[in-house]
Amino acid sequence: MKKLIICALVLAFLCASAAKGYCAVKYINGYTRNNGTYVSGHYRDTSNDGYSYNNANNLGYNSY
């Protein structure tokens, strides 16, 4: 029984860590460029996996 609980916990940890790595999204604070243009705060995909289906815009983080 103890082995079963340990295996379940390890499996849950592996699934949680895999899901976290699936899409890495970071919030970028708003800032003003050198030319005076203000860029509002937004979310950026930092996973660098090249897939467009799991980027921040497609997942609804940046709703414009």
N, CA, C and O atoms as a Tripos MOL2 file, in Angstrom:
@<TRIPOS>MOLECULE
protein
  256   255    64     0     0
PROTEIN
NO_CHARGES

@<TRIPOS>ATOM
      1 N           0.8190   -1.1900    0.0000 N.3       1 MET1
      2 CA          0.0000    0.0000    0.0000 C.3       1 MET1
      3 C           0.8680    1.2610    0.0000 C.2       1 MET1
      4 O           0.5580    2.2410   -0.6780 O.2       1 MET1
      5 N           1.9430    1.2210    0.7590 N.am      2 LYS2
      6 CA          2.8380    2.3660    0.8410 C.3       2 LYS2
      7 C           3.4860    2.6570   -0.5200 C.2       2 LYS2
      8 O           3.6490    3.8150   -0.9040 O.2       2 LYS2
      9 N           3.8520    1.5900   -1.2400 N.am      3 LYS3
     10 CA          4.4560    1.7530   -2.5690 C.3       3 LYS3
     11 C           3.4580    2.3620   -3.5500 C.2       3 LYS3
     12 O           3.8260    3.1790   -4.3940 O.2       3 LYS3
     13 N           2.2180    1.9650   -3.4360 N.am      4 LEU4
     14 CA          1.1760    2.4980   -4.3180 C.3       4 LEU4
     15 C           0.9890    3.9920   -4.0980 C.2       4 LEU4
     16 O           0.8480    4.7390   -5.0660 O.2       4 LEU4
     17 N           0.9850    4.4370   -2.8690 N.am      5 ILE5
     18 CA          0.8400    5.8600   -2.5640 C.3       5 ILE5
     19 C           2.0360    6.6470   -3.0730 C.2       5 ILE5
     20 O           1.8780    7.7350   -3.6270 O.2       5 ILE5
     21 N           3.2300    6.1020   -2.8860 N.am      6 ILE6
     22 CA          4.4460    6.7740   -3.3630 C.3       6 ILE6
     23 C           4.4370    6.8670   -4.8850 C.2       6 ILE6
     24 O           4.7730    7.9080   -5.4500 O.2       6 ILE6
     25 N           4.0540    5.7840   -5.5440 N.am      7 CYS7
     26 CA          3.9800    5.8030   -7.0130 C.3       7 CYS7
     27 C           2.9530    6.8200   -7.5040 C.2       7 CYS7
     28 O           3.1900    7.5120   -8.4950 O.2       7 CYS7
     29 N           1.8200    6.9140   -6.8220 N.am      8 ALA8
     30 CA          0.7930    7.8790   -7.2090 C.3       8 ALA8
     31 C           1.2930    9.3070   -7.0390 C.2       8 ALA8
     32 O           1.0360   10.1630   -7.8850 O.2       8 ALA8
     33 N           2.0080    9.5630   -5.9440 N.am      9 LEU9
     34 CA          2.5490   10.9020   -5.7250 C.3       9 LEU9
     35 C           3.6080   11.2580   -6.7650 C.2       9 LEU9
     36 O           3.6350   12.3860   -7.2590 O.2       9 LEU9
     37 N           4.4690   10.3160   -7.0970 N.am     10 VAL10
     38 CA          5.4950   10.5550   -8.1220 C.3      10 VAL10
     39 C           4.8370   10.8050   -9.4690 C.2      10 VAL10
     40 O           5.2490   11.7080  -10.1970 O.2      10 VAL10
     41 N           3.8340   10.0290   -9.8090 N.am     11 LEU11
     42 CA          3.1300   10.2180  -11.0720 C.3      11 LEU11
     43 C           2.4340   11.5760  -11.1240 C.2      11 LEU11
     44 O           2.4570   12.2500  -12.1540 O.2      11 LEU11
     45 N           1.8200   11.9730  -10.0210 N.am     12 ALA12
     46 CA          1.1620   13.2820   -9.9760 C.3      12 ALA12
     47 C           2.1780   14.4020  -10.1340 C.2      12 ALA12
     48 O           1.9100   15.3840  -10.8260 O.2      12 ALA12
     49 N           3.3370   14.2710   -9.5050 N.am     13 PHE13
     50 CA          4.3830   15.2790   -9.6380 C.3      13 PHE13
     51 C           4.8850   15.3680  -11.0820 C.2      13 PHE13
     52 O           5.0800   16.4640  -11.6080 O.2      13 PHE13
     53 N           5.0910   14.2270  -11.7110 N.am     14 LEU14
     54 CA          5.5680   14.2280  -13.0960 C.3      14 LEU14
     55 C           4.5440   14.8520  -14.0420 C.2      14 LEU14
     56 O           4.9050   15.6000  -14.9510 O.2      14 LEU14
     57 N           3.2840   14.5460  -13.8280 N.am     15 CYS15
     58 CA          2.2350   15.1410  -14.6650 C.3      15 CYS15
     59 C           2.1520   16.6490  -14.4560 C.2      15 CYS15
     60 O           1.9830   17.4010  -15.4160 O.2      15 CYS15
     61 N           2.2690   17.0880  -13.2200 N.am     16 ALA16
     62 CA          2.1930   18.5270  -12.9360 C.3      16 ALA16
     63 C           3.3830   19.2580  -13.5310 C.2      16 ALA16
     64 O           3.2240   20.3550  -14.0670 O.2      16 ALA16
     65 N           4.5610   18.6810  -13.4480 N.am     17 SER17
     66 CA          5.7400   19.3490  -14.0030 C.3      17 SER17
     67 C           5.7120   19.3440  -15.5170 C.2      17 SER17
     68 O           6.1970   20.2890  -16.1390 O.2      17 SER17
     69 N           5.1610   18.3100  -16.1280 N.am     18 ALA18
     70 CA          5.0500   18.2760  -17.5920 C.3      18 ALA18
     71 C           4.0470   19.3080  -18.0810 C.2      18 ALA18
     72 O           4.2700   19.9500  -19.1070 O.2      18 ALA18
     73 N           2.9490   19.4750  -17.3630 N.am     19 ALA19
     74 CA          1.9420   20.4650  -17.7610 C.3      19 ALA19
     75 C           2.4840   21.8750  -17.6210 C.2      19 ALA19
     76 O           2.1690   22.7450  -18.4330 O.2      19 ALA19
     77 N           3.2860   22.1070  -16.6130 N.am     20 LYS20
     78 CA          3.8590   23.4360  -16.4130 C.3      20 LYS20
     79 C           4.8230   23.7870  -17.5420 C.2      20 LYS20
     80 O           4.8730   24.9380  -17.9770 O.2      20 LYS20
     81 N           5.5790   22.8170  -18.0170 N.am     21 GLY21
     82 CA          6.5270   23.0560  -19.0910 C.3      21 GLY21
     83 C           5.8780   23.1540  -20.4560 C.2      21 GLY21
     84 O           6.5320   23.5500  -21.4210 O.2      21 GLY21
     85 N           4.6120   22.8050  -20.5550 N.am     22 TYR22
     86 CA          3.9100   22.8020  -21.8330 C.3      22 TYR22
     87 C           3.7830   24.2040  -22.3990 C.2      22 TYR22
     88 O           3.9520   24.4000  -23.6030 O.2      22 TYR22
     89 N           3.4920   25.1690  -21.5640 N.am     23 CYS23
     90 CA          3.3790   26.5470  -21.9990 C.3      23 CYS23
     91 C           3.9060   27.4540  -20.8970 C.2      23 CYS23
     92 O           3.3040   27.5610  -19.8280 O.2      23 CYS23
     93 N           5.0100   28.0930  -21.1570 N.am     24 ALA24
     94 CA          5.5980   28.9940  -20.1710 C.3      24 ALA24
     95 C           5.2040   30.4200  -20.5410 C.2      24 ALA24
     96 O           5.6440   30.9520  -21.5610 O.2      24 ALA24
     97 N           4.3810   31.0230  -19.7110 N.am     25 VAL25
     98 CA          3.8690   32.3660  -19.9720 C.3      25 VAL25
     99 C           4.3740   33.2940  -18.8800 C.2      25 VAL25
    100 O           4.3120   32.9680  -17.6950 O.2      25 VAL25
    101 N           4.8740   34.4520  -19.2890 N.am     26 LYS26
    102 CA          5.4110   35.4350  -18.3540 C.3      26 LYS26
    103 C           4.7400   36.7730  -18.6130 C.2      26 LYS26
    104 O           4.5070   37.1420  -19.7640 O.2      26 LYS26
    105 N           4.4260   37.5070  -17.5400 N.am     27 TYR27
    106 CA          3.8260   38.8250  -17.6960 C.3      27 TYR27
    107 C           4.9210   39.8680  -17.8660 C.2      27 TYR27
    108 O           5.8720   39.9080  -17.0850 O.2      27 TYR27
    109 N           4.7870   40.7130  -18.8850 N.am     28 ILE28
    110 CA          5.7210   41.8030  -19.1560 C.3      28 ILE28
    111 C           5.0250   43.1070  -18.7500 C.2      28 ILE28
    112 O           3.9490   43.4220  -19.2590 O.2      28 ILE28
    113 N           5.6300   43.8510  -17.8470 N.am     29 ASN29
    114 CA          5.0540   45.1230  -17.4030 C.3      29 ASN29
    115 C           5.0820   46.1470  -18.5320 C.2      29 ASN29
    116 O           5.9170   46.0700  -19.4330 O.2      29 ASN29
    117 N           4.1650   47.1000  -18.4740 N.am     30 GLY30
    118 CA          4.1430   48.1750  -19.4570 C.3      30 GLY30
    119 C           5.3760   49.0610  -19.3330 C.2      30 GLY30
    120 O           5.9420   49.2080  -18.2500 O.2      30 GLY30
    121 N           5.7790   49.6420  -20.4390 N.am     31 TYR31
    122 CA          6.9710   50.4960  -20.4410 C.3      31 TYR31
    123 C           6.8600   51.5320  -21.5590 C.2      31 TYR31
    124 O           6.0210   51.4060  -22.4510 O.2      31 TYR31
    125 N           7.7030   52.5460  -21.5040 N.am     32 THR32
    126 CA          7.7500   53.5790  -22.5250 C.3      32 THR32
    127 C           9.0310   53.4230  -23.3370 C.2      32 THR32
    128 O          10.1270   53.3510  -22.7830 O.2      32 THR32
    129 N           8.8760   53.3720  -24.6530 N.am     33 ARG33
    130 CA         10.0340   53.2510  -25.5370 C.3      33 ARG33
    131 C          10.7930   54.5760  -25.6190 C.2      33 ARG33
    132 O          10.3100   55.6100  -25.1560 O.2      33 ARG33
    133 N          11.9760   54.5300  -26.2100 N.am     34 ASN34
    134 CA         12.8020   55.7380  -26.3470 C.3      34 ASN34
    135 C          12.1080   56.8290  -27.1570 C.2      34 ASN34
    136 O          12.3380   58.0160  -26.9240 O.2      34 ASN34
    137 N          11.2550   56.4310  -28.1110 N.am     35 ASN35
    138 CA         10.5850   57.4210  -28.9450 C.3      35 ASN35
    139 C           9.2980   57.9550  -28.3160 C.2      35 ASN35
    140 O           8.5720   58.7150  -28.9570 O.2      35 ASN35
    141 N           9.0010   57.5640  -27.0580 N.am     36 GLY36
    142 CA          7.8330   58.0750  -26.3550 C.3      36 GLY36
    143 C           6.5970   57.2130  -26.4700 C.2      36 GLY36
    144 O           5.5850   57.5220  -25.8420 O.2      36 GLY36
    145 N           6.6350   56.1430  -27.2460 N.am     37 THR37
    146 CA          5.4860   55.2590  -27.4030 C.3      37 THR37
    147 C           5.3370   54.3810  -26.1670 C.2      37 THR37
    148 O           6.2970   53.7520  -25.7230 O.2      37 THR37
    149 N           4.1160   54.3430  -25.6100 N.am     38 TYR38
    150 CA          3.8690   53.4960  -24.4470 C.3      38 TYR38
    151 C           3.4340   52.1100  -24.9180 C.2      38 TYR38
    152 O           2.5440   51.9890  -25.7610 O.2      38 TYR38
    153 N           4.0520   51.0800  -24.3810 N.am     39 VAL39
    154 CA          3.6820   49.6900  -24.6580 C.3      39 VAL39
    155 C           3.0010   49.1660  -23.4030 C.2      39 VAL39
    156 O           3.6050   49.1300  -22.3310 O.2      39 VAL39
    157 N           1.7410   48.7580  -23.5370 N.am     40 SER40
    158 CA          0.9940   48.2930  -22.3650 C.3      40 SER40
    159 C           1.4860   46.9170  -21.9290 C.2      40 SER40
    160 O           2.0980   46.1880  -22.7100 O.2      40 SER40
    161 N           1.2120   46.5710  -20.6740 N.am     41 GLY41
    162 CA          1.6120   45.2780  -20.1390 C.3      41 GLY41
    163 C           0.9270   44.1430  -20.8860 C.2      41 GLY41
    164 O          -0.2210   44.2780  -21.3100 O.2      41 GLY41
    165 N           1.6200   43.0380  -21.0470 N.am     42 HIS42
    166 CA          1.0820   41.9080  -21.7940 C.3      42 HIS42
    167 C           1.7750   40.6250  -21.3420 C.2      42 HIS42
    168 O           2.7610   40.6580  -20.6070 O.2      42 HIS42
    169 N           1.2430   39.5060  -21.7940 N.am     43 TYR43
    170 CA          1.8280   38.2060  -21.4970 C.3      43 TYR43
    171 C           2.6590   37.7560  -22.6900 C.2      43 TYR43
    172 O           2.3120   38.0210  -23.8410 O.2      43 TYR43
    173 N           3.7650   37.0690  -22.3990 N.am     44 ARG44
    174 CA          4.6560   36.5860  -23.4480 C.3      44 ARG44
    175 C           4.9290   35.1020  -23.2310 C.2      44 ARG44
    176 O           5.1760   34.6660  -22.1070 O.2      44 ARG44
    177 N           4.8820   34.3260  -24.3200 N.am     45 ASP45
    178 CA          5.2200   32.9120  -24.2670 C.3      45 ASP45
    179 C           6.7320   32.7830  -24.2390 C.2      45 ASP45
    180 O           7.4110   33.2960  -25.1290 O.2      45 ASP45
    181 N           7.2680   32.1120  -23.2380 N.am     46 THR46
    182 CA          8.7140   31.9670  -23.1160 C.3      46 THR46
    183 C           9.1710   30.5300  -23.2980 C.2      46 THR46
    184 O          10.3140   30.2100  -22.9720 O.2      46 THR46
    185 N           8.3080   29.6480  -23.8130 N.am     47 SER47
    186 CA          8.6800   28.2440  -23.9530 C.3      47 SER47
    187 C           9.5970   28.0060  -25.1480 C.2      47 SER47
    188 O          10.3460   27.0290  -25.1610 O.2      47 SER47
    189 N           9.5530   28.8740  -26.1460 N.am     48 ASN48
    190 CA         10.3950   28.7550  -27.3410 C.3      48 ASN48
    191 C          10.2970   27.3900  -28.0070 C.2      48 ASN48
    192 O          11.2960   26.8540  -28.4860 O.2      48 ASN48
    193 N           9.0850   26.8250  -28.0360 N.am     49 ASP49
    194 CA          8.9220   25.5230  -28.6660 C.3      49 ASP49
    195 C           8.4930   25.6350  -30.1270 C.2      49 ASP49
    196 O           8.5010   24.6310  -30.8400 O.2      49 ASP49
    197 N           8.1210   26.8180  -30.5860 N.am     50 GLY50
    198 CA          7.7740   27.0140  -31.9860 C.3      50 GLY50
    199 C           6.3420   26.6750  -32.3400 C.2      50 GLY50
    200 O           5.9500   26.8280  -33.4970 O.2      50 GLY50
    201 N           5.5520   26.2240  -31.3920 N.am     51 TYR51
    202 CA          4.1600   25.8720  -31.6640 C.3      51 TYR51
    203 C           3.2650   27.0760  -31.4150 C.2      51 TYR51
    204 O           3.3310   27.6980  -30.3540 O.2      51 TYR51
    205 N           2.4330   27.4020  -32.3880 N.am     52 SER52
    206 CA          1.5700   28.5720  -32.2430 C.3      52 SER52
    207 C           0.3020   28.2660  -31.4460 C.2      52 SER52
    208 O          -0.3580   29.1890  -30.9680 O.2      52 SER52
    209 N          -0.0500   26.9870  -31.2950 N.am     53 TYR53
    210 CA         -1.2930   26.6610  -30.6050 C.3      53 TYR53
    211 C          -1.1870   26.8090  -29.0900 C.2      53 TYR53
    212 O          -2.2120   26.7860  -28.4090 O.2      53 TYR53
    213 N           0.0140   26.9600  -28.5400 N.am     54 ASN54
    214 CA          0.1290   27.1200  -27.0960 C.3      54 ASN54
    215 C           0.8290   28.4190  -26.7170 C.2      54 ASN54
    216 O           1.4660   28.5070  -25.6670 O.2      54 ASN54
    217 N           0.7060   29.4230  -27.5750 N.am     55 ASN55
    218 CA          1.2970   30.7140  -27.1980 C.3      55 ASN55
    219 C           0.3010   31.5230  -26.3730 C.2      55 ASN55
    220 O          -0.8680   31.1560  -26.2600 O.2      55 ASN55
    221 N           0.7700   32.6160  -25.8060 N.am     56 ALA56
    222 CA         -0.0380   33.3970  -24.8720 C.3      56 ALA56
    223 C          -1.2990   33.9600  -25.5300 C.2      56 ALA56
    224 O          -2.3570   33.9750  -24.9000 O.2      56 ALA56
    225 N          -1.2160   34.4150  -26.7560 N.am     57 ASN57
    226 CA         -2.3900   34.9790  -27.4320 C.3      57 ASN57
    227 C          -3.4410   33.9040  -27.6980 C.2      57 ASN57
    228 O          -4.6310   34.1270  -27.4760 O.2      57 ASN57
    229 N          -3.0050   32.7530  -28.1660 N.am     58 ASN58
    230 CA         -3.9360   31.6870  -28.5130 C.3      58 ASN58
    231 C          -4.6160   31.1130  -27.2770 C.2      58 ASN58
    232 O          -5.7550   30.6520  -27.3580 O.2      58 ASN58
    233 N          -3.9400   31.1340  -26.1430 N.am     59 LEU59
    234 CA         -4.5240   30.6130  -24.9120 C.3      59 LEU59
    235 C          -5.3950   31.6360  -24.1910 C.2      59 LEU59
    236 O          -5.9750   31.3270  -23.1500 O.2      59 LEU59
    237 N          -5.4950   32.8530  -24.7310 N.am     60 GLY60
    238 CA         -6.4000   33.8500  -24.1800 C.3      60 GLY60
    239 C          -5.7970   34.7430  -23.1020 C.2      60 GLY60
    240 O          -6.5340   35.4480  -22.4130 O.2      60 GLY60
    241 N          -4.4970   34.7310  -22.9410 N.am     61 TYR61
    242 CA         -3.8930   35.5940  -21.9340 C.3      61 TYR61
    243 C          -3.9790   37.0610  -22.3650 C.2      61 TYR61
    244 O          -4.2840   37.9290  -21.5460 O.2      61 TYR61
    245 N          -3.7160   37.3380  -23.6250 N.am     62 ASN62
    246 CA         -3.7900   38.7020  -24.1370 C.3      62 ASN62
    247 C          -5.0770   38.8550  -24.9190 C.2      62 ASN62
    248 O          -5.1320   38.5190  -26.1020 O.2      62 ASN62
    249 N          -6.0950   39.3530  -24.2800 N.am     63 SER63
    250 CA         -7.3840   39.5330  -24.9770 C.3      63 SER63
    251 C          -7.5340   41.0150  -25.3300 C.2      63 SER63
    252 O          -7.8050   41.8560  -24.4730 O.2      63 SER63
    253 N          -7.3560   41.2960  -26.5800 N.am     64 TYR64
    254 CA         -7.4290   42.6810  -27.0640 C.3      64 TYR64
    255 C          -8.7630   42.9400  -27.7000 C.2      64 TYR64
    256 O          -9.0180   44.0490  -28.1690 O.2      64 TYR64
@<TRIPOS>BOND
     1     1     2 1
     2     2     3 1
     3     3     4 2
     4     3     5 am
     5     5     6 1
     6     6     7 1
     7     7     8 2
     8     7     9 am
     9     9    10 1
    10    10    11 1
    11    11    12 2
    12    11    13 am
    13    13    14 1
    14    14    15 1
    15    15    16 2
    16    15    17 am
    17    17    18 1
    18    18    19 1
    19    19    20 2
    20    19    21 am
    21    21    22 1
    22    22    23 1
    23    23    24 2
    24    23    25 am
    25    25    26 1
    26    26    27 1
    27    27    28 2
    28    27    29 am
    29    29    30 1
    30    30    31 1
    31    31    32 2
    32    31    33 am
    33    33    34 1
    34    34    35 1
    35    35    36 2
    36    35    37 am
    37    37    38 1
    38    38    39 1
    39    39    40 2
    40    39    41 am
    41    41    42 1
    42    42    43 1
    43    43    44 2
    44    43    45 am
    45    45    46 1
    46    46    47 1
    47    47    48 2
    48    47    49 am
    49    49    50 1
    50    50    51 1
    51    51    52 2
    52    51    53 am
    53    53    54 1
    54    54    55 1
    55    55    56 2
    56    55    57 am
    57    57    58 1
    58    58    59 1
    59    59    60 2
    60    59    61 am
    61    61    62 1
    62    62    63 1
    63    63    64 2
    64    63    65 am
    65    65    66 1
    66    66    67 1
    67    67    68 2
    68    67    69 am
    69    69    70 1
    70    70    71 1
    71    71    72 2
    72    71    73 am
    73    73    74 1
    74    74    75 1
    75    75    76 2
    76    75    77 am
    77    77    78 1
    78    78    79 1
    79    79    80 2
    80    79    81 am
    81    81    82 1
    82    82    83 1
    83    83    84 2
    84    83    85 am
    85    85    86 1
    86    86    87 1
    87    87    88 2
    88    87    89 am
    89    89    90 1
    90    90    91 1
    91    91    92 2
    92    91    93 am
    93    93    94 1
    94    94    95 1
    95    95    96 2
    96    95    97 am
    97    97    98 1
    98    98    99 1
    99    99   100 2
   100    99   101 am
   101   101   102 1
   102   102   103 1
   103   103   104 2
   104   103   105 am
   105   105   106 1
   106   106   107 1
   107   107   108 2
   108   107   109 am
   109   109   110 1
   110   110   111 1
   111   111   112 2
   112   111   113 am
   113   113   114 1
   114   114   115 1
   115   115   116 2
   116   115   117 am
   117   117   118 1
   118   118   119 1
   119   119   120 2
   120   119   121 am
   121   121   122 1
   122   122   123 1
   123   123   124 2
   124   123   125 am
   125   125   126 1
   126   126   127 1
   127   127   128 2
   128   127   129 am
   129   129   130 1
   130   130   131 1
   131   131   132 2
   132   131   133 am
   133   133   134 1
   134   134   135 1
   135   135   136 2
   136   135   137 am
   137   137   138 1
   138   138   139 1
   139   139   140 2
   140   139   141 am
   141   141   142 1
   142   142   143 1
   143   143   144 2
   144   143   145 am
   145   145   146 1
   146   146   147 1
   147   147   148 2
   148   147   149 am
   149   149   150 1
   150   150   151 1
   151   151   152 2
   152   151   153 am
   153   153   154 1
   154   154   155 1
   155   155   156 2
   156   155   157 am
   157   157   158 1
   158   158   159 1
   159   159   160 2
   160   159   161 am
   161   161   162 1
   162   162   163 1
   163   163   164 2
   164   163   165 am
   165   165   166 1
   166   166   167 1
   167   167   168 2
   168   167   169 am
   169   169   170 1
   170   170   171 1
   171   171   172 2
   172   171   173 am
   173   173   174 1
   174   174   175 1
   175   175   176 2
   176   175   177 am
   177   177   178 1
   178   178   179 1
   179   179   180 2
   180   179   181 am
   181   181   182 1
   182   182   183 1
   183   183   184 2
   184   183   185 am
   185   185   186 1
   186   186   187 1
   187   187   188 2
   188   187   189 am
   189   189   190 1
   190   190   191 1
   191   191   192 2
   192   191   193 am
   193   193   194 1
   194   194   195 1
   195   195   196 2
   196   195   197 am
   197   197   198 1
   198   198   199 1
   199   199   200 2
   200   199   201 am
   201   201   202 1
   202   202   203 1
   203   203   204 2
   204   203   205 am
   205   205   206 1
   206   206   207 1
   207   207   208 2
   208   207   209 am
   209   209   210 1
   210   210   211 1
   211   211   212 2
   212   211   213 am
   213   213   214 1
   214   214   215 1
   215   215   216 2
   216   215   217 am
   217   217   218 1
   218   218   219 1
   219   219   220 2
   220   219   221 am
   221   221   222 1
   222   222   223 1
   223   223   224 2
   224   223   225 am
   225   225   226 1
   226   226   227 1
   227   227   228 2
   228   227   229 am
   229   229   230 1
   230   230   231 1
   231   231   232 2
   232   231   233 am
   233   233   234 1
   234   234   235 1
   235   235   236 2
   236   235   237 am
   237   237   238 1
   238   238   239 1
   239   239   240 2
   240   239   241 am
   241   241   242 1
   242   242   243 1
   243   243   244 2
   244   243   245 am
   245   245   246 1
   246   246   247 1
   247   247   248 2
   248   247   249 am
   249   249   250 1
   250   250   251 1
   251   251   252 2
   252   251   253 am
   253   253   254 1
   254   254   255 1
   255   255   256 2
@<TRIPOS>SUBSTRUCTURE
     1 MET1         2 RESIDUE 1 A MET
     2 LYS2         6 RESIDUE 1 A LYS
     3 LYS3        10 RESIDUE 1 A LYS
     4 LEU4        14 RESIDUE 1 A LEU
     5 ILE5        18 RESIDUE 1 A ILE
     6 ILE6        22 RESIDUE 1 A ILE
     7 CYS7        26 RESIDUE 1 A CYS
     8 ALA8        30 RESIDUE 1 A ALA
     9 LEU9        34 RESIDUE 1 A LEU
    10 VAL10       38 RESIDUE 1 A VAL
    11 LEU11       42 RESIDUE 1 A LEU
    12 ALA12       46 RESIDUE 1 A ALA
    13 PHE13       50 RESIDUE 1 A PHE
    14 LEU14       54 RESIDUE 1 A LEU
    15 CYS15       58 RESIDUE 1 A CYS
    16 ALA16       62 RESIDUE 1 A ALA
    17 SER17       66 RESIDUE 1 A SER
    18 ALA18       70 RESIDUE 1 A ALA
    19 ALA19       74 RESIDUE 1 A ALA
    20 LYS20       78 RESIDUE 1 A LYS
    21 GLY21       82 RESIDUE 1 A GLY
    22 TYR22       86 RESIDUE 1 A TYR
    23 CYS23       90 RESIDUE 1 A CYS
    24 ALA24       94 RESIDUE 1 A ALA
    25 VAL25       98 RESIDUE 1 A VAL
    26 LYS26      102 RESIDUE 1 A LYS
    27 TYR27      106 RESIDUE 1 A TYR
    28 ILE28      110 RESIDUE 1 A ILE
    29 ASN29      114 RESIDUE 1 A ASN
    30 GLY30      118 RESIDUE 1 A GLY
    31 TYR31      122 RESIDUE 1 A TYR
    32 THR32      126 RESIDUE 1 A THR
    33 ARG33      130 RESIDUE 1 A ARG
    34 ASN34      134 RESIDUE 1 A ASN
    35 ASN35      138 RESIDUE 1 A ASN
    36 GLY36      142 RESIDUE 1 A GLY
    37 THR37      146 RESIDUE 1 A THR
    38 TYR38      150 RESIDUE 1 A TYR
    39 VAL39      154 RESIDUE 1 A VAL
    40 SER40      158 RESIDUE 1 A SER
    41 GLY41      162 RESIDUE 1 A GLY
    42 HIS42      166 RESIDUE 1 A HIS
    43 TYR43      170 RESIDUE 1 A TYR
    44 ARG44      174 RESIDUE 1 A ARG
    45 ASP45      178 RESIDUE 1 A ASP
    46 THR46      182 RESIDUE 1 A THR
    47 SER47      186 RESIDUE 1 A SER
    48 ASN48      190 RESIDUE 1 A ASN
    49 ASP49      194 RESIDUE 1 A ASP
    50 GLY50      198 RESIDUE 1 A GLY
    51 TYR51      202 RESIDUE 1 A TYR
    52 SER52      206 RESIDUE 1 A SER
    53 TYR53      210 RESIDUE 1 A TYR
    54 ASN54      214 RESIDUE 1 A ASN
    55 ASN55      218 RESIDUE 1 A ASN
    56 ALA56      222 RESIDUE 1 A ALA
    57 ASN57      226 RESIDUE 1 A ASN
    58 ASN58      230 RESIDUE 1 A ASN
    59 LEU59      234 RESIDUE 1 A LEU
    60 GLY60      238 RESIDUE 1 A GLY
    61 TYR61      242 RESIDUE 1 A TYR
    62 ASN62      246 RESIDUE 1 A ASN
    63 SER63      250 RESIDUE 1 A SER
    64 TYR64      254 RESIDUE 1 A TYR
